[in-house]
């Protein structure tokens, strides 16, 4: 009986011991190896090259941290030959010691043979190109930061480190507005209506050699070309809504190598304009002024020049401007511009306000003659019973010329703002020649057509016949 009781007690004690969990031996290794990452600075300037510091802290004990792969997340881009390090720190008071190796393979920074002790960390610096706009870059575990215990980044998954539960996901941000658009020289030049605008006056973009297309560049705050930008640029007319703009060919155009080219920009309406280039997140660019004309002629040195344009309203009628030969060169231009409101009192117009024409000759030493030929004029439309009654209503932006009455011309509200000031033109009927500006010829032509000609001085006249 006594023996059986002892055996029962021994068996009970053994069973009780078997149900207890075994105690962990003192100083056992952690089964989950963690690290804490940091990438600084967290905020950068858009469009500017930057230097980042990547730090990986070893939270494991007693395992050493042996190797790391770092891949810069898009849209940031690693700058070639910019990696410095690695440095290994054993604690907060220790100096950084160059340890192991770093090389870039297929865009991945490979850190090897680090042997970072528990509580220590490895640190490296690298250069990145920062985009002009876009979403923050996220440094994700397993994609952009990969850490292993082995020094050569080998071994089964048990070699892998994972981020500490207390670690926060690292993100790099930047502010928009650090990049800008710039029109490259020479910028848009004068052109005719519906002509592809180029950097050469009155030469279609495709006809220039090499093609002098209107070109916009993306530049950073240091005025450097941002070749990594892959967005699009749109061009419009400054101050004119896209819904009513006479401009075509303004894109959007995808930027390649930091450059966007516009080979088919055209404006359907005469006027003086500026182009505005826009792209989300970038500072707009504003071009210099250029003017769109109805027609033009090249005035070569020692050669006369002439240009003709049909009136937009008066049927079978046209203006012809000519300039005599001279030693200078330039362009002789015509444009129909109803925005210049010229009206002479007691004068019955044979042409519409939309037929108001401006004539310019950039070869400033040359005078010019402008002839208006009007088709199919009824005799009753001619004042004073015939061709002799034809007159020119003429305007000049700065000269108070002598009018047909013998008095100086006065300024009129030619811009239609209700105020007569220095922005308005001098207006009046031209006298017969002597001194230009003056009417030099009147003639009746076949088919009930008539012609009146005016001799004009250098400058920028506008008139209606």
ABEGO torsion letter per residue (X at the ends): XAAAAAAAAAAAAAAAAAABBBBBBBGBBBABBBBBBBBOBABBBBGBBBBBBBBBBBABOABBBABBBBBBBOABBBBBGABBOBBBBABAABBBBBBEBBBBBGGBBBBBGAGBBBGBBBBBBBBBBBBABEBBBBBBBGAABBBBABAAGBEBAAABBBBBAABBBBBBBBBBGABBBBBBOAEBBBBBBGBBBBABBGBBAAABOBBBBBBBBBBBAAGBBBAABABBBBBBBBGBBAAABABBGAOBBBBBGGBBBBAABBBABBEBBBBBBBBBGBBBBBBBBBBBBABBBBBBBGBBBBBBBBBAABBGBBBBBBBBBBABBEBBBBBBBAABBBBBBGBBBABBAAABBBBBBABAABBBBBBBBBBGBBAAABBGGEAAABBBBBBBAABBBBBAAGBBBBBBBAAGAGBBBAABBBBEBBBBOBBOBBBABBBBBBGGBBBBBBBBBBEBBBBBX
